Amino acid sequence: MAQNDKTRVTVDIYNRNYTIVGKEDSNHVNLVASQVDQKMREIHETNQQLTTSELAVLTAVNTMNDYMKLKEEYAALIRSQSKKEDK
């Protein structure tokens, strides 16, 4: 992929600017960054003693947990759909 095919977007996550470079549309990148920022702030509200690094790790763990649950639900849905089609 050529450098010209990449999108460069600067986002604000938990009061820090990050430049994200990738294939995704800038609106998508901004939405993802906004969700990360929101999750970090939610976690911070429940435990204000966390360092930014600890907060980032907990945000990643929470996000991966949500992702894995959705992945499992999707797999179950596909299995269910396959069973219906086999009938």
JOLINJO-V519515 format. One record per residue. N is the residue number from 0. RES is the residue in one letter. PSI is psi in radians with two decimals (none if undefined). BURIAL is + if it has 16 or more other ideal C-beta (glycine too) atoms within 10 Angstrom, else -. D_LAST is the distance of its C-alpha to the last C-alpha in Angstrom with 1 decimal. Layout:
# JOLINJO-V519515
N&RES&PSI&BURIAL&D_LAST  N&RES&PSI&BURIAL&D_LAST
This chain:
# JOLINJO-V519515
0&M&2.34&-&44.2  1&A&2.67&-&47.6  2&Q&-0.60&-&49.3  3&N&-0.37&-&49.3  4&D&-0.13&-&45.4  5&K&2.60&-&45.6  6&T&2.39&-&46.1  7&R&2.09&-&48.7  8&V&2.30&+&48.4  9&T&2.21&-&50.8  10&V&2.81&+&49.2  11&D&2.09&-&50.7  12&I&2.06&+&49.0  13&Y&0.88&+&51.0  14&N&0.40&-&54.2  15&R&2.47&-&54.1  16&N&2.40&-&53.5  17&Y&2.41&-&51.1  18&T&2.10&-&50.6  19&I&2.22&+&47.0  20&V&2.22&-&46.6  21&G&-2.96&-&43.3  22&K&-0.34&-&40.9  23&E&2.63&-&39.6  24&D&2.53&-&40.8  25&S&-0.60&-&43.8  26&N&-0.69&-&42.1  27&H&-0.78&-&39.2  28&V&-0.76&+&41.8  29&N&-0.67&+&43.8  30&L&-0.78&-&40.7  31&V&-0.82&-&39.9  32&A&-0.69&+&43.6  33&S&-0.70&-&43.8  34&Q&-0.71&-&40.9  35&V&-0.81&+&42.6  36&D&-0.79&+&45.9  37&Q&-0.77&-&44.4  38&K&-0.72&+&42.7  39&M&-0.73&+&46.1  40&R&-0.66&-&48.0  41&E&-0.83&-&45.6  42&I&-0.69&+&46.1  43&H&-0.64&+&49.8  44&E&-0.61&-&50.2  45&T&-0.38&-&49.0  46&N&1.60&-&51.2  47&Q&-0.05&-&54.1  48&Q&-0.18&-&55.7  49&L&2.46&+&53.2  50&T&2.90&-&54.5  51&T&-0.67&-&52.8  52&S&-0.79&-&51.5  53&E&-0.71&-&50.1  54&L&-0.74&+&48.5  55&A&-0.73&+&46.9  56&V&-0.79&-&45.5  57&L&-0.64&+&44.1  58&T&-0.76&+&42.6  59&A&-0.75&-&40.9  60&V&-0.80&-&39.6  61&N&-0.75&-&38.3  62&T&-0.75&-&36.7  63&M&-0.66&-&35.0  64&N&-0.82&-&33.7  65&D&-0.75&-&32.2  66&Y&-0.80&-&30.7  67&M&-0.67&-&29.2  68&K&-0.79&-&27.6  69&L&-0.67&-&26.1  70&K&-0.74&-&24.9  71&E&-0.75&-&23.2  72&E&-0.70&-&21.6  73&Y&-0.78&-&20.4  74&A&-0.72&-&18.9  75&A&-0.69&-&17.1  76&L&-0.74&-&15.8  77&I&-0.76&-&14.6  78&R&-0.77&-&12.8  79&S&-0.76&-&11.2  80&Q&-0.71&-&10.3  81&S&-0.70&-&8.9  82&K&-0.69&-&6.7  83&K&-0.69&-&5.5  84&E&-0.49&-&5.5  85&D&-0.34&-&3.8  86&K&none&-&0.0
